[in-house]
């Protein structure tokens, strides 16, 4: 118990931000991660697959697949945060890059998040056991500089580039 109290007085040990390939430019990558690293604070990132957008199952110009998060009004609370035609098109440009690298699109997306030394953990969701296994496969995947450059070129400026108010958040609490 004394050790727990002593650790609590040292300050923050982790920060939690939304970080994924569609939110790769801005506060978490440019501001929060360097500040955290300089102060020994790790990152626990949420929604690294952008609510399923980075699985590639959502196609531009098509309705959301039956049974998916964005096909349900009750489950689509964060749709405005991650789902747009430009983002869906950019994600489709990532599919051949992942395939050429010998991995699935979700594996590429998760490996991209986990590549940062500041990231201690990524909070993923899964509705089926095979998704849990696929998510775990991203652990330890190394992404080459050439692959990271190809990812940046494929995404261009389509993803979110500025802070937005998170669903259900009060003013002053911002997430990308």
N, CA, C and O of each residue as an XYZ file, in Angstrom:
704
protein
N       0.817     -1.187      0.000
C       0.000      0.000      0.000
C       0.863      1.254      0.000
O       0.530      2.225     -0.680
N       1.959      1.256      0.743
C       2.839      2.421      0.777
C       3.446      2.672     -0.598
O       3.593      3.821     -1.015
N       3.798      1.602     -1.300
C       4.365      1.756     -2.647
C       3.343      2.375     -3.588
O       3.696      3.214     -4.418
N       2.081      1.973     -3.471
C       1.033      2.532     -4.322
C       0.885      4.030     -4.065
O       0.771      4.807     -5.013
N       0.885      4.445     -2.802
C       0.773      5.873     -2.479
C       1.980      6.636     -2.999
O       1.832      7.742     -3.519
N       3.153      6.075     -2.870
C       4.358      6.744     -3.333
C       4.290      6.948     -4.842
O       4.631      8.028     -5.324
N       3.856      5.932     -5.607
C       3.740      6.050     -7.057
C       2.697      7.083     -7.444
O       2.888      7.812     -8.417
N       1.602      7.161     -6.708
C       0.541      8.106     -7.032
C       1.027      9.551     -6.899
O       0.528     10.430     -7.602
N       1.970      9.806     -6.030
C       2.473     11.166     -5.844
C       3.412     11.589     -6.964
O       3.667     12.783     -7.122
N       3.933     10.653     -7.743
C       4.874     10.995     -8.815
C       4.184     11.678     -9.985
O       4.868     12.312    -10.788
N       2.903     11.585    -10.121
C       2.205     12.199    -11.237
C       1.681     11.169    -12.213
O       1.606      9.979    -11.907
N       1.322     11.641    -13.387
C       0.701     10.780    -14.396
C       1.679      9.712    -14.879
O       2.871      9.973    -15.043
N       1.166      8.523    -15.101
C       1.957      7.425    -15.641
C       1.562      7.126    -17.078
O       2.343      6.551    -17.837
N       0.333      7.522    -17.455
C      -0.150      7.236    -18.805
C      -1.167      8.289    -19.221
O      -1.794      8.944    -18.388
N      -1.308      8.432    -20.534
C      -2.275      9.340    -21.134
C      -3.061      8.523    -22.140
O      -2.530      7.573    -22.715
N      -4.304      8.874    -22.359
C      -5.139      8.126    -23.294
C      -5.648      9.063    -24.378
O      -6.366     10.022    -24.096
N      -5.271      8.778    -25.623
C      -5.683      9.565    -26.779
C      -6.183      8.648    -27.880
O      -5.819      7.474    -27.949
N      -7.029      9.210    -28.744
C      -7.392      8.481    -29.958
C      -6.232      8.644    -30.924
O      -5.844      9.763    -31.261
N      -5.690      7.538    -31.359
C      -4.609      7.553    -32.332
C      -4.842      6.416    -33.307
O      -4.977      5.257    -32.913
N      -4.889      6.761    -34.580
C      -5.006      5.758    -35.633
C      -4.539      6.398    -36.927
O      -4.226      7.588    -36.955
N      -4.491      5.633    -37.978
C      -4.021      6.154    -39.265
C      -4.873      7.287    -39.801
O      -4.384      8.099    -40.586
N      -6.141      7.367    -39.399
C      -6.992      8.455    -39.893
C      -6.857      9.706    -39.038
O      -7.373     10.763    -39.401
N      -6.172      9.598    -37.911
C      -5.970     10.740    -37.017
C      -4.480     10.907    -36.751
O      -4.068     11.200    -35.629
N      -3.678     10.717    -37.796
C      -2.241     10.645    -37.609
C      -1.539     11.993    -37.565
O      -0.370     12.068    -37.186
N      -2.225     13.042    -37.943
C      -1.623     14.365    -37.966
C      -2.312     15.193    -36.890
O      -3.541     15.249    -36.856
N      -1.569     15.823    -36.031
C      -2.186     16.707    -35.057
C      -1.751     16.440    -33.639
O      -0.667     15.905    -33.407
N      -2.588     16.809    -32.686
C      -2.178     16.809    -31.283
C      -1.517     15.536    -30.768
O      -0.426     15.643    -30.207
N      -2.090     14.335    -30.914
C      -1.382     13.192    -30.324
C       0.012     12.987    -30.906
O       0.985     12.902    -30.158
N       0.120     12.907    -32.216
C       1.414     12.636    -32.846
C       2.378     13.812    -32.728
O       3.558     13.613    -32.440
N       1.897     15.026    -32.944
C       2.778     16.186    -33.014
C       3.057     16.829    -31.659
O       4.136     17.386    -31.455
N       2.109     16.762    -30.734
C       2.260     17.493    -29.485
C       2.298     16.594    -28.254
O       3.210     16.698    -27.434
N       1.316     15.719    -28.126
C       1.164     14.943    -26.896
C       2.254     13.884    -26.763
O       2.837     13.740    -25.688
N       2.542     13.142    -27.830
C       3.536     12.072    -27.734
C       4.915     12.603    -27.342
O       5.526     12.050    -26.427
N       5.434     13.650    -27.991
C       6.753     14.154    -27.580
C       6.778     14.656    -26.130
O       7.746     14.420    -25.408
N       5.727     15.339    -25.713
C       5.644     15.826    -24.344
C       5.606     14.656    -23.362
O       6.275     14.676    -22.329
N       4.824     13.650    -23.695
C       4.734     12.463    -22.834
C       6.079     11.754    -22.742
O       6.506     11.363    -21.656
N       6.748     11.588    -23.886
C       8.039     10.896    -23.900
C       9.056     11.648    -23.049
O       9.830     11.036    -22.314
N       9.054     12.960    -23.148
C       9.999     13.770    -22.379
C       9.754     13.676    -20.872
O      10.657     13.935    -20.076
N       8.536     13.306    -20.486
C       8.181     13.233    -19.076
C       7.935     11.816    -18.578
O       7.420     11.626    -17.476
N       8.300     10.819    -19.381
C       8.155      9.433    -18.961
C       6.724      8.967    -18.829
O       6.418      8.097    -18.013
N       5.835      9.549    -19.641
C       4.419      9.174    -19.604
C       4.115      8.336    -20.835
O       4.389      8.758    -21.959
N       3.558      7.173    -20.634
C       3.235      6.313    -21.776
C       1.857      6.653    -22.321
O       1.074      7.358    -21.684
N       1.578      6.140    -23.509
C       0.297      6.358    -24.170
C      -0.505      5.068    -24.204
O       0.029      4.000    -24.506
N      -1.777      5.174    -23.896
C      -2.726      4.081    -24.081
C      -3.716      4.628    -25.093
O      -4.542      5.479    -24.762
N      -3.638      4.147    -26.320
C      -4.453      4.723    -27.392
C      -5.755      3.947    -27.549
O      -5.805      2.731    -27.368
N      -6.794      4.679    -27.888
C      -8.107      4.059    -28.086
C      -8.512      4.181    -29.545
O      -8.101      5.102    -30.251
N      -9.309      3.250    -29.968
C      -9.844      3.187    -31.327
C      -8.759      3.168    -32.397
O      -8.828      3.942    -33.351
N      -7.758      2.300    -32.260
C      -6.684      2.271    -33.253
C      -7.133      1.795    -34.635
O      -6.405      1.968    -35.613
N      -8.317      1.200    -34.725
C      -8.864      0.810    -36.023
C      -9.973      1.766    -36.462
O     -10.773      1.438    -37.339
N     -10.015      2.959    -35.842
C     -10.985      4.004    -36.201
C     -12.405      3.443    -36.255
O     -13.112      3.591    -37.252
N     -12.804      2.797    -35.162
C     -14.150      2.240    -35.048
C     -14.465      1.234    -36.161
O     -15.625      1.076    -36.541
N     -13.443      0.560    -36.683
C     -13.633     -0.437    -37.732
C     -13.376      0.072    -39.135
O     -13.303     -0.722    -40.073
N     -13.238      1.381    -39.303
C     -12.991      1.945    -40.639
C     -11.703      1.371    -41.221
O     -11.639      1.105    -42.422
N     -10.676      1.173    -40.391
C      -9.386      0.684    -40.882
C      -9.341     -0.832    -41.091
O      -8.273     -1.387    -41.350
N     -10.475     -1.498    -40.981
C     -10.534     -2.913    -41.370
C     -10.772     -3.038    -42.871
O     -10.537     -4.094    -43.459
N     -11.243     -1.947    -43.491
C     -11.546     -1.966    -44.916
C     -12.939     -2.457    -45.245
O     -13.299     -2.546    -46.419
N     -13.740     -2.782    -44.220
C     -15.073     -3.327    -44.499
C     -16.062     -2.264    -44.980
O     -17.062     -2.589    -45.620
N     -15.787     -1.012    -44.677
C     -16.655      0.074    -45.137
C     -16.119      0.593    -46.470
O     -14.956      0.985    -46.567
N     -16.964      0.594    -47.488
C     -16.553      0.972    -48.842
C     -17.160      2.320    -49.219
O     -18.316      2.594    -48.896
N     -16.384      3.162    -49.902
C     -16.917      4.461    -50.322
C     -18.144      4.294    -51.220
O     -18.159      3.448    -52.114
N     -19.160      5.101    -50.973
C     -20.359      5.084    -51.809
C     -21.304      3.924    -51.584
O     -22.312      3.807    -52.281
N     -21.003      3.069    -50.629
C     -21.869      1.924    -50.330
C     -22.393      2.035    -48.904
O     -21.745      2.632    -48.044
N     -23.559      1.463    -48.655
C     -24.043      1.471    -47.269
C     -23.145      0.605    -46.381
O     -22.467     -0.305    -46.858
N     -23.157      0.904    -45.107
C     -22.388      0.103    -44.150
C     -22.888     -1.334    -44.189
O     -24.091     -1.560    -44.318
N     -21.993     -2.310    -44.080
C     -22.413     -3.719    -44.101
C     -23.406     -4.043    -42.985
O     -23.294     -3.541    -41.866
N     -24.368     -4.881    -43.311
C     -25.360     -5.335    -42.338
C     -24.659     -5.901    -41.113
O     -23.719     -6.686    -41.243
N     -25.101     -5.514    -39.940
C     -24.536     -6.028    -38.697
C     -23.300     -5.286    -38.217
O     -22.785     -5.587    -37.140
N     -22.813     -4.328    -38.987
C     -21.621     -3.583    -38.576
C     -22.019     -2.415    -37.669
O     -23.187     -2.035    -37.595
N     -21.041     -1.870    -36.997
C     -21.263     -0.757    -36.061
C     -22.004      0.406    -36.720
O     -22.948      0.939    -36.138
N     -21.595      0.802    -37.910
C     -22.189      1.978    -38.539
C     -23.489      1.694    -39.285
O     -24.093      2.607    -39.847
N     -23.921      0.442    -39.293
C     -25.243      0.107    -39.838
C     -26.317      0.269    -38.766
O     -27.510      0.214    -39.066
N     -25.901      0.466    -37.536
C     -26.821      0.574    -36.401
C     -26.825      1.997    -35.854
O     -25.771      2.539    -35.521
N     -27.997      2.596    -35.763
C     -28.097      3.942    -35.201
C     -27.615      3.993    -33.753
O     -27.030      4.990    -33.328
N     -27.854      2.937    -33.005
C     -27.460      2.944    -31.592
C     -25.959      2.737    -31.399
O     -25.404      3.174    -30.391
N     -25.303      2.085    -32.342
C     -23.864      1.824    -32.218
C     -23.007      2.871    -32.923
O     -21.792      2.897    -32.726
N     -23.602      3.721    -33.728
C     -22.839      4.635    -34.586
C     -22.599      6.001    -33.943
O     -22.550      7.010    -34.646
N     -22.450      6.048    -32.632
C     -22.305      7.336    -31.945
C     -21.054      8.107    -32.359
O     -21.038      9.335    -32.277
N     -20.012      7.416    -32.798
C     -18.771      8.102    -33.186
C     -18.580      8.152    -34.697
O     -17.482      8.434    -35.177
N     -19.633      7.882    -35.437
C     -19.523      7.837    -36.896
C     -18.984      9.146    -37.470
O     -18.122      9.129    -38.348
N     -19.482     10.267    -36.982
C     -19.028     11.556    -37.506
C     -17.552     11.812    -37.242
O     -16.930     12.613    -37.940
N     -16.991     11.149    -36.254
C     -15.588     11.330    -35.899
C     -14.649     10.638    -36.884
O     -13.537     11.119    -37.103
N     -15.064      9.529    -37.480
C     -14.132      8.719    -38.274
C     -14.616      8.365    -39.681
O     -13.823      7.875    -40.484
N     -15.867      8.594    -39.998
C     -16.471      8.039    -41.211
C     -16.790      9.155    -42.195
O     -17.679      9.972    -41.957
N     -16.052      9.183    -43.310
C     -16.339     10.135    -44.386
C     -15.925      9.491    -45.699
O     -15.117      8.562    -45.721
N     -16.483      9.989    -46.783
C     -16.130      9.450    -48.094
C     -14.643      9.560    -48.373
O     -14.036      8.620    -48.885
N     -14.047     10.706    -48.040
C     -12.611     10.901    -48.286
C     -11.776      9.919    -47.470
O     -10.791      9.376    -47.971
N     -12.160      9.691    -46.226
C     -11.419      8.748    -45.388
C     -11.579      7.325    -45.901
O     -10.605      6.575    -45.952
N     -12.801      6.941    -46.284
C     -13.024      5.586    -46.810
C     -12.216      5.358    -48.088
O     -11.676      4.271    -48.291
N     -12.130      6.364    -48.943
C     -11.321      6.243    -50.166
C      -9.843      6.099    -49.823
O      -9.138      5.289    -50.426
N      -9.374      6.884    -48.856
C      -7.974      6.791    -48.446
C      -7.670      5.407    -47.874
O      -6.618      4.833    -48.158
N      -8.579      4.878    -47.078
C      -8.381      3.550    -46.494
C      -8.295      2.493    -47.595
O      -7.493      1.565    -47.494
N      -9.104      2.622    -48.637
C      -9.043      1.658    -49.744
C      -7.682      1.701    -50.446
O      -7.228      0.691    -50.983
N      -7.033      2.869    -50.440
C      -5.691      2.970    -51.038
C      -4.639      2.265    -50.184
O      -3.556      1.942    -50.672
N      -4.953      2.028    -48.911
C      -4.023      1.320    -48.031
C      -4.031     -0.193    -48.251
O      -3.031     -0.866    -48.000
N      -5.155     -0.722    -48.718
C      -5.300     -2.184    -48.853
C      -4.189     -2.814    -49.688
O      -3.608     -3.805    -49.245
N      -3.859     -2.291    -50.877
C      -2.779     -2.922    -51.635
C      -1.406     -2.780    -50.975
O      -0.532     -3.624    -51.171
N      -1.218     -1.731    -50.206
C       0.051     -1.552    -49.491
C       0.193     -2.640    -48.432
O       1.254     -3.250    -48.300
N      -0.883     -2.881    -47.677
C      -0.863     -3.941    -46.671
C      -0.645     -5.300    -47.328
O       0.156     -6.108    -46.859
N      -1.368     -5.540    -48.421
C      -1.240     -6.828    -49.113
C       0.186     -7.047    -49.617
O       0.736     -8.139    -49.477
N       0.778     -6.013    -50.201
C       2.160     -6.138    -50.702
C       3.144     -6.401    -49.567
O       4.159     -7.069    -49.761
N       2.839     -5.873    -48.382
C       3.693     -6.089    -47.214
C       3.411     -7.439    -46.542
O       4.088     -7.809    -45.582
N       2.410     -8.175    -47.049
C       2.104     -9.496    -46.509
C       1.301     -9.475    -45.222
O       1.425    -10.375    -44.391
N       0.476     -8.446    -45.054
C      -0.343     -8.374    -43.846
C      -1.726     -7.853    -44.184
O      -1.950     -7.287    -45.255
N      -2.641     -8.051    -43.266
C      -3.994     -7.533    -43.445
C      -3.997     -6.034    -43.170
O      -3.070     -5.497    -42.563
N      -5.042     -5.376    -43.622
C      -5.195     -3.950    -43.359
C      -5.275     -3.653    -41.857
O      -4.610     -2.728    -41.391
N      -6.070     -4.413    -41.081
C      -6.075     -4.157    -39.631
C      -4.705     -4.360    -38.981
O      -4.337     -3.616    -38.071
N      -3.949     -5.356    -39.439
C      -2.609     -5.572    -38.889
C      -1.712     -4.379    -39.187
O      -0.980     -3.918    -38.311
N      -1.766     -3.877    -40.418
C      -0.989     -2.689    -40.769
C      -1.381     -1.512    -39.884
O      -0.515     -0.817    -39.352
N      -2.678     -1.289    -39.725
C      -3.154     -0.149    -38.941
C      -2.723     -0.261    -37.472
O      -2.289      0.724    -36.875
N      -2.843     -1.440    -36.904
C      -2.440     -1.621    -35.508
C      -0.922     -1.539    -35.346
O      -0.434     -0.942    -34.386
N      -0.179     -2.129    -36.272
C       1.287     -2.055    -36.210
C       1.745     -0.604    -36.327
O       2.725     -0.209    -35.696
N       1.039      0.192    -37.133
C       1.377      1.606    -37.283
C       1.244      2.322    -35.928
O       2.106      3.122    -35.563
N       0.174      2.035    -35.192
C      -0.019      2.641    -33.876
C       1.043      2.149    -32.898
O       1.625      2.942    -32.157
N       1.293      0.852    -32.895
C       2.201      0.243    -31.919
C       3.676      0.522    -32.207
O       4.528      0.212    -31.376
N       3.993      1.099    -33.362
C       5.388      1.360    -33.729
C       6.030      2.417    -32.836
O       7.253      2.469    -32.707
N       5.213      3.248    -32.228
C       5.719      4.341    -31.399
C       6.131      3.821    -30.028
O       5.369      3.107    -29.377
N       7.328      4.175    -29.591
C       7.819      3.752    -28.288
C       6.994      4.274    -27.128
O       6.991      3.685    -26.047
N       6.289      5.387    -27.351
C       5.467      5.961    -26.288
C       4.203      5.146    -26.031
O       3.589      5.278    -24.973
N       3.810      4.308    -26.983
C       2.557      3.561    -26.863
C       2.769      2.304    -26.019
O       3.495      1.389    -26.406
N       2.121      2.288    -24.867
C       2.196      1.129    -23.977
C       1.148      0.091    -24.336
O       1.353     -1.108    -24.146
N       0.009      0.570    -24.862
C      -1.093     -0.335    -25.157
C      -2.058      0.339    -26.121
O      -2.150      1.565    -26.180
N      -2.771     -0.483    -26.871
C      -3.825     -0.003    -27.758
C      -5.115     -0.719    -27.368
O      -5.157     -1.947    -27.285
N      -6.144      0.050    -27.135
C      -7.441     -0.508    -26.745
C      -8.202     -0.844    -28.022
O      -8.646      0.045    -28.748
N      -8.344     -2.121    -28.279
C      -9.059     -2.574    -29.470
C     -10.377     -3.209    -29.061
O     -10.568     -3.604    -27.911
N     -11.266     -3.296    -30.010
C     -12.527     -3.988    -29.777
C     -12.631     -5.153    -30.741
O     -12.050     -5.127    -31.826
N     -13.345     -6.140    -30.357
C     -13.545     -7.296    -31.220
C     -14.902     -7.907    -30.910
O     -15.326     -7.966    -29.756
N     -15.570     -8.358    -31.957
C     -16.853     -9.023    -31.750
C     -16.749    -10.531    -32.005
O     -17.692    -11.278    -31.744
N     -15.604    -10.964    -32.512
C     -15.401    -12.393    -32.783
C     -13.982    -12.802    -32.365
O     -13.061    -11.988    -32.424
N     -13.805    -14.059    -31.946
C     -12.478    -14.515    -31.513
C     -11.390    -14.320    -32.576
O     -10.254    -13.987    -32.236
N     -11.719    -14.519    -33.840
C     -10.695    -14.358    -34.875
C     -10.196    -12.916    -34.969
O      -9.064    -12.676    -35.386
N     -11.040    -11.957    -34.581
C     -10.597    -10.566    -34.558
C      -9.581    -10.334    -33.442
O      -8.635     -9.565    -33.609
N      -9.775    -10.992    -32.319
C      -8.812    -10.891    -31.222
C      -7.459    -11.423    -31.694
O      -6.427    -10.796    -31.456
N      -7.463    -12.567    -32.356
C      -6.215    -13.150    -32.857
C      -5.563    -12.247    -33.903
O      -4.345    -12.069    -33.900
N      -6.366    -11.680    -34.791
C      -5.837    -10.774    -35.819
C      -5.234     -9.529    -35.177
O      -4.177     -9.064    -35.602
N      -5.897     -8.988    -34.156
C      -5.364     -7.818    -33.467
C      -4.027     -8.138    -32.804
O      -3.087     -7.347    -32.875
N      -3.950     -9.287    -32.167
C      -2.715     -9.684    -31.487
C      -1.574     -9.886    -32.477
O      -0.411     -9.707    -32.114
N      -1.881    -10.254    -33.713
C      -0.844    -10.488    -34.725
C      -0.049     -9.227    -35.035
O       1.071     -9.320    -35.536
N      -0.593     -8.067    -34.755
C       0.109     -6.811    -35.040
C       1.239     -6.538    -34.057
O       2.134     -5.744    -34.346
N       1.204     -7.183    -32.908
C       2.232     -6.963    -31.900
C       3.585     -7.446    -32.422
O       3.725     -8.596    -32.837
N       4.550     -6.579    -32.396
C       5.892     -6.952    -32.838
C       6.137     -6.809    -34.328
O       7.257     -7.044    -34.782
N       5.129     -6.432    -35.106
C       5.327     -6.235    -36.551
C       6.144     -4.967    -36.753
O       5.798     -3.903    -36.240
N       7.227     -5.092    -37.501
C       8.091     -3.952    -37.809
C       7.674     -3.369    -39.151
O       7.490     -4.105    -40.121
N       7.527     -2.057    -39.210
C       7.173     -1.373    -40.453
C       8.390     -0.618    -40.958
O       8.966      0.193    -40.233
N       8.782     -0.879    -42.189
C       9.960     -0.221    -42.760
C       9.668      1.247    -43.055
O       8.507      1.646    -43.149
N      10.705      2.036    -43.198
C      10.538      3.441    -43.558
C       9.836      3.582    -44.900
O       9.012      4.478    -45.082
N      10.160      2.693    -45.843
C       9.503      2.732    -47.154
C       8.009      2.465    -47.031
O       7.200      3.104    -47.704
N       7.648      1.527    -46.177
C       6.230      1.219    -45.966
C       5.515      2.408    -45.315
O       4.402      2.753    -45.710
N       6.141      3.023    -44.334
C       5.539      4.190    -43.679
C       5.363      5.343    -44.660
O       4.364      6.061    -44.599
N       6.319      5.527    -45.559
C       6.202      6.568    -46.590
C       5.050      6.250    -47.527
O       4.281      7.142    -47.886
N       4.920      4.991    -47.927
C       3.816      4.580    -48.801
C       2.467      4.821    -48.123
O       1.514      5.248    -48.775
N       2.381      4.554    -46.831
C       1.154      4.791    -46.076
C       0.809      6.281    -46.089
O      -0.329      6.657    -46.370
N       1.788      7.120    -45.786
C       1.549      8.568    -45.791
C       1.095      9.061    -47.156
O       0.190      9.890    -47.249
N       1.718      8.558    -48.213
C       1.337      8.972    -49.566
C      -0.067      8.497    -49.905
O      -0.834      9.231    -50.529
N      -0.411      7.293    -49.507
C      -1.751      6.754    -49.800
C      -2.835      7.538    -49.077
O      -3.908      7.774    -49.633
N      -2.563      7.938    -47.855
C      -3.570      8.650    -47.076
C      -3.687     10.115    -47.473
O      -4.765     10.701    -47.376
N      -2.590     10.707    -47.916
C      -2.634     12.108    -48.310
C      -3.170     12.970    -47.185
O      -2.802     12.795    -46.024
N      -4.044     13.902    -47.538
C      -4.602     14.787    -46.520
C      -6.062     14.454    -46.217
O      -6.776     15.266    -45.629
N      -6.505     13.261    -46.617
C      -7.907     12.882    -46.420
C      -8.305     12.734    -44.951
O      -9.401     13.163    -44.590
N      -7.477     12.154    -44.090
C      -7.926     11.953    -42.712
C      -8.066     13.256    -41.928
O      -7.695     14.334    -42.393
N      -8.608     13.115    -40.737
C      -8.803     14.237    -39.828
C      -7.466     14.933    -39.593
O      -6.454     14.276    -39.349
N      -7.463     16.259    -39.667
C      -6.223     16.998    -39.423
C      -6.357     18.039    -38.324
O      -5.384     18.723    -38.007
N      -7.514     18.172    -37.748
C      -7.690     19.152    -36.684
C      -8.495     18.580    -35.548
O      -9.240     17.619    -35.738
N      -8.357     19.161    -34.350
C      -9.116     18.642    -33.211
C     -10.616     18.863    -33.385
O     -11.044     19.882    -33.926
N     -11.403     17.902    -32.924
C     -12.860     18.007    -32.946
C     -13.388     17.559    -31.597
O     -12.738     16.793    -30.887
N     -14.553     18.035    -31.256
C     -15.176     17.636    -30.005
C     -15.625     16.181    -30.113
O     -16.334     15.816    -31.051
N     -15.221     15.366    -29.171
C     -15.561     13.942    -29.175
C     -17.047     13.762    -28.864
O     -17.639     14.591    -28.173
N     -17.658     12.676    -29.373
C     -19.068     12.428    -29.079
C     -19.307     12.358    -27.575
O     -18.613     11.635    -26.860
N     -20.286     13.108    -27.106
C     -20.626     13.090    -25.698
C     -19.716     13.919    -24.810
O     -19.935     13.980    -23.601
N     -18.687     14.567    -25.383
C     -17.752     15.354    -24.571
C     -18.277     16.767    -24.361
O     -19.052     17.284    -25.167
N     -17.852     17.367    -23.291
C     -18.192     18.767    -23.012
C     -17.139     19.662    -23.650
O     -16.015     19.225    -23.895
N     -17.495     20.895    -23.916
C     -16.542     21.856    -24.466
C     -15.311     21.909    -23.576
O     -15.418     21.873    -22.351
N     -14.159     21.993    -24.190
C     -12.905     22.015    -23.446
C     -12.257     20.647    -23.358
O     -11.076     20.545    -23.028
N     -13.020     19.577    -23.652
C     -12.481     18.213    -23.692
C     -12.469     17.845    -25.167
O     -13.516     17.579    -25.757
N     -11.286     17.832    -25.754
C     -11.194     17.600    -27.194
C     -10.410     16.346    -27.506
O      -9.440     16.015    -26.825
N     -10.835     15.665    -28.526
C     -10.137     14.498    -29.064
C     -10.037     14.710    -30.551
O     -10.866     15.414    -31.128
N      -9.055     14.126    -31.186
C      -8.941     14.202    -32.635
C      -9.807     13.141    -33.255
O      -9.862     13.025    -34.479
